[in-house]
Amino acid sequence: MRILFHKKFKKQVAKYPFLKIQIDERIILFMNDPFHPLLNNHPLTGKWIGYRSVNITGDYRAIYEFVKEDVAFFVDMDTHSNLYQ
């Protein structure tokens, strides 16, 4: 699995340095198994239709889309309430 990161995703990661270890762990887990139960990988609706979400922590989510079968493009990351308001 290849992972690409949008500049907004990188900016959000830099905004939350206390989550660096958790983000790295979840990205590695995603690369090995995108549908691992810990990730709670699920499709989104509304303004995020066509995208999917994975859990970083209990409240933080990463949003991505598959651009190819083996390529994921992570576009945003933030708290659940900030992403889905």
VOPAGU-2260 file (C-alpha; in pm, 1 decimal, decimal comma):
REM VOPAGU-2260
SITE   aa  ch    i         X         Y         Z
SITE  MET   A    0       0,0       0,0       0,0
SITE  ARG   A    1     131,3     338,9     -99,3
SITE  ILE   A    2      26,2     645,8      99,1
SITE  LEU   A    3      12,2    1004,4     -26,6
SITE  PHE   A    4     -51,1    1306,8     194,7
SITE  HIS   A    5    -228,2    1630,1     102,1
SITE  LYS   A    6     -64,4    1948,6     230,6
SITE  LYS   A    7    -368,3    2008,2     454,9
SITE  PHE   A    8    -318,7    1668,3     617,5
SITE  LYS   A    9      49,4    1748,9     680,8
SITE  LYS   A   10     -47,7    2088,6     825,4
SITE  GLN   A   11    -298,4    1926,6    1061,9
SITE  VAL   A   12     -42,7    1667,7    1175,4
SITE  ALA   A   13     202,1    1949,5    1254,5
SITE  LYS   A   14     -74,5    2124,6    1453,5
SITE  TYR   A   15     -99,4    1824,2    1689,9
SITE  PRO   A   16     260,0    1719,7    1773,2
SITE  PHE   A   17     137,5    1525,0    2078,8
SITE  LEU   A   18     -31,6    1281,6    1835,6
SITE  LYS   A   19     280,0    1210,0    1625,1
SITE  ILE   A   20     338,7     859,9    1765,2
SITE  GLN   A   21     -28,3     759,4    1735,7
SITE  ILE   A   22     -50,7     892,7    1378,6
SITE  ASP   A   23     264,4     707,8    1273,7
SITE  GLU   A   24     140,4     384,9    1434,0
SITE  ARG   A   25    -199,3     407,7    1263,0
SITE  ILE   A   26     -46,7     486,9     922,9
SITE  ILE   A   27     180,1     181,0     952,5
SITE  LEU   A   28    -116,1     -29,8    1060,5
SITE  PHE   A   29    -315,6     106,9     764,8
SITE  MET   A   30     -34,8      24,7     522,2
SITE  ASN   A   31     -30,0    -336,5     643,1
SITE  ASP   A   32    -407,8    -381,1     668,9
SITE  PRO   A   33    -634,7     -87,3     573,3
SITE  PHE   A   34    -933,9    -260,1     730,8
SITE  HIS   A   35    -777,8    -359,9    1064,1
SITE  PRO   A   36   -1048,5    -341,7    1335,5
SITE  LEU   A   37    -854,8     -81,8    1539,4
SITE  LEU   A   38    -884,6     163,1    1251,2
SITE  ASN   A   39   -1264,6     146,8    1234,1
SITE  ASN   A   40   -1233,5     216,5     861,4
SITE  HIS   A   41   -1569,7     328,9     723,8
SITE  PRO   A   42   -1718,6     526,7     433,7
SITE  LEU   A   43   -1837,9     881,3     488,3
SITE  THR   A   44   -2149,2    1066,1     376,7
SITE  GLY   A   45   -2252,8    1428,3     338,2
SITE  LYS   A   46   -1978,3    1669,2     238,1
SITE  TRP   A   47   -1726,0    1382,1     262,9
SITE  ILE   A   48   -1908,8    1139,5      33,6
SITE  GLY   A   49   -1657,5     927,5    -156,5
SITE  TYR   A   50   -1404,7     946,7     126,1
SITE  ARG   A   51   -1335,7     711,8     413,7
SITE  SER   A   52   -1233,5     768,8     776,0
SITE  VAL   A   53    -997,4     584,8    1010,5
SITE  ASN   A   54    -946,1     635,4    1382,7
SITE  ILE   A   55    -621,8     786,4    1504,9
SITE  THR   A   56    -732,4     801,7    1870,0
SITE  GLY   A   57   -1070,7     796,5    2039,0
SITE  ASP   A   58   -1159,4    1143,3    1908,4
SITE  TYR   A   59    -914,9    1207,7    1621,4
SITE  ARG   A   60    -987,5    1087,0    1269,0
SITE  ALA   A   61    -797,0    1079,9     941,7
SITE  ILE   A   62    -988,1    1115,3     615,9
SITE  TYR   A   63    -864,1     956,6     295,7
SITE  GLU   A   64    -969,0     823,1     -39,9
SITE  PHE   A   65    -841,6     536,4    -248,9
SITE  VAL   A   66    -703,5     684,2    -572,0
SITE  LYS   A   67    -598,3     340,2    -694,3
SITE  GLU   A   68    -646,7      -4,5    -549,4
SITE  ASP   A   69    -310,3      14,5    -372,9
SITE  VAL   A   70    -279,1     392,9    -324,6
SITE  ALA   A   71    -448,8     594,8     -48,0
SITE  PHE   A   72    -453,6     976,2     -40,8
SITE  PHE   A   73    -492,2    1120,2     309,6
SITE  VAL   A   74    -655,5    1462,6     285,6
SITE  ASP   A   75    -743,2    1577,2     638,4
SITE  MET   A   76    -710,2    1495,5    1006,9
SITE  ASP   A   77    -876,9    1651,2    1309,1
SITE  THR   A   78   -1119,3    1581,2    1590,2
SITE  HIS   A   79   -1445,2    1410,0    1508,4
SITE  SER   A   80   -1647,9    1723,3    1588,3
SITE  ASN   A   81   -1426,6    1953,7    1378,7
SITE  LEU   A   82   -1437,5    1727,9    1073,7
SITE  TYR   A   83   -1806,8    1651,4    1073,4
SITE  GLN   A   84   -1971,1    1978,6    1176,5
